[in-house]
Amino acid sequence: MKEFFFKEGIHPSAIVEDGAKIGSGVSIGAYSVIGPNVVLKDGVKIAQNVMVSGFTTIEEEAEIYPFNIIGGPAQDLKYLEYEGKLKIGKKDYCSGTYQHTCRNSSFRTSDGNRR
């Protein structure tokens, strides 16, 4: 099933903004958008119709499935002024195939990152 979601390379319809850091062996699916402050480490797989924005780092070999919004503005109004950081862990995955998933920077940890 993974072969359906993840094709090698960057699809021609994907948008990777200037400033984004893309590791080796990364795949980015059709109609996905990668923002300027995003770091995709080696082997990250982004399926089609995914948006990754903000100060987001996705660690090695993580998989992001379709229709996910990663790193958007906080939904909790008290955090709107804080420019947080979001990190998706190594070999982690975000599954949005049956429901939309939104991860934003609204939870702060002791190191200043939001996870």
N, C-alpha and C positions, 0 to 999 in steps of 0.2 A: 504494500500500500504506500510506503514511503516514496517509491519511485514516481507515483502519481503527483505528489506534492512538491518534491524536490528535484529539480533539474540542475545539472552542472552549469556553472557560470552565472552571469548576470543577464537576465532576459532583456531584450531590446526595449521593451515598454516600461521597465523599471526606472525609477528616478533615484539617482544617488547624488546628493547635493555636494558641492565643493566643501571641503573640510572634513568630510566623513573619512574615517580610517577603516579600510577594508583589508582583512588578513588574507592569507593564501587559502585556496580551496573553498572559498565562500560561495554559496549559491543564493541568488536573489531572484524570486519568482516574478511573474508578470504582474504589472500594475502595482508593485510595491514601491514605497517611498522611504528613503533613508535620509534623515536630516543631517545638517552640517556638523553637529557635535556628537555624532554617534560613532562608537567604536565597535566593529564586528571583528572578533578575533578569529584565528585560523579554524577552518572547518565549520563555521556557523552556517546553518541552513534556514533561509527565510522563504516561506512559501509565497504563493500569489496573494495579492490584495492585503498586504500587511503594511502598517505605518509604524516606523520607529523614529522617534524624535527626542528632543530634550538632550540632556547630558546623560546618555544611556550607553552602557557598556554591556555587550553580550559576550560572555566568555566562550572558550573553545568548545566546539562540537555541540553547541546548544541548537535546539530546533524550535522554530516559531511557525506554527501552523496557520492556515488562512484566516483572514478577517480579525486579526489581532491588532490592537492599537497599543503600542508600547511607548512609555515615556512621555505621555501627554501631560497637560496641566493637571494639577491636583484637583480632585473633586471636592475636597474639604476646604471651604472658603478661608479658614484660618491659615492655610499654607500657601495661598496663591502668590504671596510676595516672596516666598523662599524659592530660590533657584536650586532645587535638589538634584541629586544624582541617583540614577537607578542602575542596578547591576543584576543581570540574569546570570546565574551560575554556570559553571562548566558542566556540560552534558545535561543541562536542565532543558525543559521544554515547556512551551505555552501552547495549549491546545484550544483552538477556537473553532474546531470543525463542527461542533454541535451547538455551541453557544458562543456569543461574542465575548472576548476576554479583553479587559482593559487594565493595564498595570501602569500606575502613575507614581509620581514621587511624593505621596502624601504620608508615608510612614518613615520617620527618622530613626536611625539607629545611633548608637553611641559614637560611631566613627564619622558621623555626619552624612553617611549614605542613606538613601531611602531604598527599601527593598520590598 
